[in-house]
Amino acid sequence: MLSAEWKTVLMMNQFKITLSPVELILERSRAFGRANFGFIFDSFHSGSNFRRQFTSRSAYITFGRENLEGNFRILNCRVLADDLLEDEARVIFLLDMVANDVRQTFAELAWLRREEGAWRYHRGLKITGEDLPEKPEELGFADFEKLDQRLVF
């Protein structure tokens, strides 16, 4: 079995090593910790809003190094639920992080889509700290369906 680090290296080199949707979410959080902004860029689906904003991989890597590295740290990423369809998956995860010395916790519903045989992050919807329920680990898909879908990013 390959370590997550080797899977990342192989994915970055365009080999057909495919992470499951849950593995991709967890690997993305580890990639932020390693300041691996190339992996983060590559993990986005080409049709995502993110890729409309950042059309250049090198520009995003520069942005990440200048704006995120050292100012952004993920303390914990925990997957709460996942749902897999043929070409789309949903993953709910709870993220505990520090940004600009401020600790933040949020839950996110991420939609992933297959692209060229691999799962890629397509869009997400967050519930931020002040709106999290008392027991955020009990969040489910129905909780996100109640939210304003115009907030999907």
C-alpha positions as CSV (number, residue, x, y, z in Angstrom):
1,M,0.0,0.0,0.0
2,L,1.3,3.4,-1.0
3,S,1.6,6.1,1.6
4,A,-0.4,9.3,1.1
5,E,2.8,11.1,0.4
6,W,3.6,8.8,-2.5
7,K,0.0,8.9,-3.8
8,T,0.4,12.7,-3.9
9,V,3.7,12.5,-5.7
10,L,2.3,10.0,-8.3
11,M,-0.9,12.1,-8.8
12,M,1.2,15.2,-9.3
13,N,3.2,13.3,-12.0
14,Q,-0.1,12.5,-13.8
15,F,0.0,8.8,-13.0
16,K,-3.4,7.1,-12.7
17,I,-3.4,6.7,-8.9
18,T,-6.9,7.5,-7.9
19,L,-7.9,8.6,-4.4
20,S,-11.4,7.9,-3.1
21,P,-13.5,11.0,-2.4
22,V,-12.8,10.7,1.4
23,E,-9.1,10.2,0.8
24,L,-9.0,13.2,-1.5
25,I,-10.5,15.5,1.2
26,L,-8.1,14.2,3.8
27,E,-5.1,14.5,1.4
28,R,-6.1,18.1,0.5
29,S,-6.0,19.0,4.2
30,R,-2.5,17.4,4.6
31,A,-1.4,19.2,1.4
32,F,-2.2,22.6,3.0
33,G,-0.1,21.6,6.0
34,R,2.8,20.9,3.6
35,A,2.2,24.0,1.6
36,N,1.7,21.8,-1.5
37,F,-0.3,24.3,-3.4
38,G,0.3,22.5,-6.7
39,F,-1.6,19.5,-5.4
40,I,-4.4,21.7,-4.1
41,F,-4.7,23.3,-7.6
42,D,-4.6,19.9,-9.3
43,S,-7.3,18.5,-7.0
44,F,-9.9,21.0,-8.2
45,H,-12.2,20.0,-11.0
46,S,-11.7,22.0,-14.2
47,G,-15.3,23.2,-14.1
48,S,-15.1,24.5,-10.5
49,N,-15.5,28.1,-9.5
50,F,-12.0,28.0,-8.1
51,R,-10.5,27.1,-11.5
52,R,-12.4,30.0,-13.0
53,Q,-10.8,32.3,-10.5
54,F,-7.3,30.7,-10.8
55,T,-6.7,29.7,-14.4
56,S,-3.0,29.3,-13.9
57,R,-1.4,26.6,-11.7
58,S,1.7,28.7,-11.2
59,A,-0.3,31.8,-10.3
60,Y,-2.1,29.8,-7.6
61,I,1.1,28.4,-6.3
62,T,2.5,31.9,-6.0
63,F,-0.7,33.1,-4.4
64,G,-0.6,30.3,-1.9
65,R,3.0,30.9,-0.9
66,E,2.4,34.7,-0.5
67,N,-1.0,34.6,1.2
68,L,-1.5,31.2,2.9
69,E,1.9,29.7,3.8
70,G,2.6,30.5,7.4
71,N,-0.8,32.2,7.9
72,F,-3.0,29.2,7.5
73,R,-2.7,25.9,9.4
74,I,-5.1,23.0,9.5
75,L,-5.3,21.4,13.0
76,N,-7.7,18.7,12.3
77,C,-9.9,17.4,9.4
78,R,-12.5,14.8,10.2
79,V,-14.9,13.2,7.8
80,L,-18.4,13.0,9.1
81,A,-20.3,11.4,6.2
82,D,-19.9,10.5,2.6
83,D,-22.2,9.5,-0.2
84,L,-20.9,8.0,-3.5
85,L,-22.7,8.0,-6.8
86,E,-21.3,6.9,-10.1
87,D,-19.7,10.2,-11.2
88,E,-20.4,12.5,-8.2
89,A,-19.7,12.1,-4.5
90,R,-20.5,14.2,-1.4
91,V,-18.3,14.4,1.7
92,I,-19.2,16.2,4.9
93,F,-16.1,17.1,6.9
94,L,-15.3,19.2,10.0
95,L,-12.2,21.3,9.8
96,D,-10.4,23.0,12.7
97,M,-7.9,25.5,11.6
98,V,-5.9,28.7,12.4
99,A,-5.9,31.6,9.9
100,N,-4.0,34.7,10.7
101,D,-3.7,33.6,14.4
102,V,-7.5,33.1,14.7
103,R,-8.8,29.6,15.4
104,Q,-11.8,28.7,13.3
105,T,-14.0,25.6,13.0
106,F,-16.4,24.9,10.2
107,A,-18.3,22.0,8.6
108,E,-18.3,21.7,4.9
109,L,-20.3,19.7,2.4
110,A,-18.0,19.1,-0.6
111,W,-19.2,17.8,-4.0
112,L,-16.6,15.9,-6.0
113,R,-16.9,14.9,-9.6
114,R,-14.9,12.5,-11.6
115,E,-12.6,13.9,-14.3
116,E,-10.3,11.8,-16.4
117,G,-10.9,8.9,-14.1
118,A,-10.1,10.7,-10.9
119,W,-12.1,12.4,-8.2
120,R,-11.8,16.2,-8.1
121,Y,-13.3,18.9,-5.8
122,H,-16.1,20.7,-7.6
123,R,-17.9,22.8,-5.1
124,G,-18.7,23.3,-1.4
125,L,-21.1,24.7,1.1
126,K,-19.9,25.7,4.6
127,I,-21.4,26.0,8.0
128,T,-19.2,28.4,10.0
129,G,-18.4,28.3,13.7
130,E,-21.2,30.6,14.9
131,D,-23.8,28.6,13.0
132,L,-22.5,25.1,13.9
133,P,-24.8,23.0,16.1
134,E,-23.8,22.1,19.6
135,K,-22.7,18.7,18.3
136,P,-21.3,19.3,14.8
137,E,-20.2,15.7,14.5
138,E,-23.9,14.8,14.1
139,L,-24.3,16.9,11.0
140,G,-25.8,15.1,8.0
141,F,-26.8,15.9,4.4
142,A,-30.2,17.0,5.4
143,D,-28.7,19.8,7.5
144,F,-26.9,21.2,4.4
145,E,-30.0,20.9,2.3
146,K,-31.7,23.4,4.6
147,L,-29.1,26.1,3.8
148,D,-29.4,28.7,1.1
149,Q,-27.9,27.0,-1.9
150,R,-26.8,30.4,-3.3
151,L,-24.0,30.1,-0.8
152,V,-22.4,27.2,-2.6
153,F,-18.9,28.1,-3.8
